[in-house]
Amino acid sequence: MRRSKKQDLIYLYGLSAETPKREISGSIDGASPVATLSESKITAWFSHVPADEFGERLATRMEDLEWLAGASVRHQRVVAQIAEGVTLIPARFGTVFTGEKSLRKHLHEGAAEFKQTLARIQGTEEWGVKVFARVQSSTQVEAASGRDYLRAKAALMKPARARELDPELKEFARALQAVAAESAPTGKVSSGQPDLEWQAAFLLRKRDRSAWDNVLRTYAERWGERREIQCTGPWPPYSFVG
């Protein structure tokens, strides 16, 4: 039996200035369809979700990695479908409202800011870029024991992470920034990816895609076997909206 909507919360996928007639397949829980609601010339894309799963228990559910992985993919798929047809301010995963009244209030109070953001991201898409150093197999570490080996290996890796960013990487970053509308750091390079030298996110105007590809191609050819460039996208502009 279908639960009463009075027991539901509103799960938000994003905000737009347009409301095209299009059907979105799937939803965060796979049960309620994606719907729209407009207030102050801002459209919210949402679906109803059960309060017992997305309310107070949401933080606990997010600790379940299997549940989180599935729900995150469903969220991203819905956001991507919406963004194919409109300029969208994507909502963060797990953004919920107690009901349509609270959502309308949110749209009304933030309408001016939302309109400014939508104008800024009009015709853009997000791309992520990472640069990895290709491991040189010729590097040898000599040690008398396993413990000595690990210490020597750590000594080799530590200076590489501590030193200032390579001038070539700075040049590459500037070349991408010259083409992109905006750029944003995506976190510090950590030991979790030992060969990762640099990473950032970029807000790219779709009309500049050819120039963007040329920059990536130029540096990939210049670095050859020394470095690998990984580029992911296009995505809705998660890194460039509040």
N, C-alpha and C positions, 0 to 999 in steps of 0.2 A: 504494500500500500504506500502511495506517495505521501511523504511527510508534509505537514502544513508549512507554508511559507513563513508563518509567524515564528517557526522554530529555526528559520534559516538566517544566515548572515549573507552579506554581499561581498563577493570576491572580485576584486578589481584587476583588470588586465592592462588598462591604459586609458588615455584621454586623447581626444581628437577634436578638431573644429568641424569635421564633416561627419555625416551619417549616411554612407552609401547603403543601398539595399543589397546586402550580401549575406550569405549564410556561412557561419563559421562551424567547421566540424570539430567535435570534441569539446572538452572543457576540463577544468582542473580536477573534477571528481568523476567525469565521464557520465554524469547523470543529468544535470540541468544544462539546457542550452545556453549559449552566449546571447545576451540581450544588450540593448542600449538604453540610455537614459540621458536626456539633455536638460541643461540648466545654464542660463547666462551665456548661451551660444557655445557651450563646451559639452561634448558628448562623452559619456563614460561607457566603457565596454566592460560588462560584468556577467557573472552567473551566480545563482543562488547555491550556497554550500551549507552543509549541516553544521549547526553551532557546536555539537558535541565533538566534532573533528577539527574544525578550524577556529574554534574559540579559545578558551583557556587551555585546552590540551594541545594547541598547535606547537608550542615550544617543545613539548615532550615528543610529539610526533616527528618533529624535525631532527631529533636525535636518532631516529630509526633510519639508517642510511638507505635501506632498501625502499622504504616508503618515500623518502626525500628524493631519491634519484628518479623514481617514476613520476612523482608530482611535479618536479622541476621540468622534466621533459614535456609533460602535458602543458604546463604553463608557457614554456617557450614556444611550443607549436602554435598555441592559440595566438600569442602575441605576434608571431611571425605572419600568420594568416591575416590578421587585422592590418599589420603594417604594409602588406602588399597593396592595399587599396587606399590607405590614408596616411597622412603624416601623423605619427603617433608618439605621445609621451608614454613610454612603457612603464608600467607599475612594477615595483619590486615584488619578488616572490613573497606570498603570504600577506599581501595588503588586503585587509578586510574592514568592512563597516557593519554597524549593527543593523542597518536597514536603509531603505531608499531615502528616508528623511535626512539621515546623517550624511549620506553621499551627496544629496542635493546641496546641503549646507556647505560641504567641502568645495563643491564646484563653484558655488556662488561667491564664497569668500576668497577663493584663489583664482577667480576668472582672469583678472588682469595679468597676473604672473603666468598663468597657463598660456594665454594668448601670445605673450612675449616669447615664451619658450618655443611654442609651435612655429612662430615666425622664424626663429633662429635656426631650427632644425629642418625647416622646409627643404625638401629635395636633397636630403643627406642620408648617409648610412654610416654605421660604425664598423671599423676594421681593427683587428688586433694584430700586432706585429711583434715577433720574438726573433732574436738573433742568438744562435748557438755556435760555440766554437767546436769545430770538428776535432775530436780527440786524436792526437798524434800517437800512433802505435810505437814510434821509435823512442818515446820517453821511457827510460828505464829507472827503476828504483832498486838499489842494492841494499840489502839488510841481512843481518845475521839471524834474525828471528821474526816471527809473525808480528810481534809487538813493535819491533823496530821498523818493520815494513809500513805498518799503519801510521806510525809517527812521521816517517819520511814522506809518505803519500800526503798526509795532512799538511806538511810543511810546503809541499809543492802547490797545493790548492789554495792555501791561505793568502799568499801574496796576490794571486790572480783575482781574488774577490775583494781584497783590500785596496788595491791600487786604483788610481783615478781612471775614469772611463776613457777607453782608447780614443784617440783623435778621429780615427776612421769611423767609429760608431757615432761620435758627436756630429760628424759631417753627414752621415746617413740620416740621423734624426732631424737635422736641419733641412735636408732635402725633402723629407717626407712632410715636415711642418710647413714648408713653402707651398706645397700642393694642397694640403688639408685645410679645412676651415678652422679646426681646433684640434688640440691633442691633450691627452691626460695620462699621467703615470698609472700603472696597474699594479703597483706594489713593488717592494724591494726585491732584487734578485737574491734568492736564498739558496742554501746548500741542498735544498730538496731537488733542484735541477742543476747539478754541478757544472754542466756545460753551458748554461744559459748566461749570456753576457749582458743582455739588455732587452727591455720590453716596454711597450706603451700601447695606448689605444688612440685611434684617430677618428675624427668626425670628417667624413669626406663628402664633398658635393658630388652627386652622381655624374654631373657633366664633366668632372675632372678625373674620371676613372682611367682614361687612357694615359694621362700624364702620370698618375699614380703607378700604374703598371709599368711604365717606362723607368721610373725611379727604382722600383724593385728589381726589374730585369738588369738594369745597369750595375747595381751593386752585387747581385747574384753572380754575374759574369766576372766582375772585378775580383771578388773574393774567392771564386772557384771552390777549391777543396778546403780552404781555410775556415770558412764560416757557412752556416746554413741559415737561410731566412725562412721563417714560418709565418704565413699570413692567413688569418681566419676572418671570415665574414662573407657577405655583409650581414650585419645584425641591426636590430632597432637600437637607437642611441642610448643604451643603458648608462654608459659612463658619463654622459653629458647632460643629464637631467637630474633635478633634485628629487 
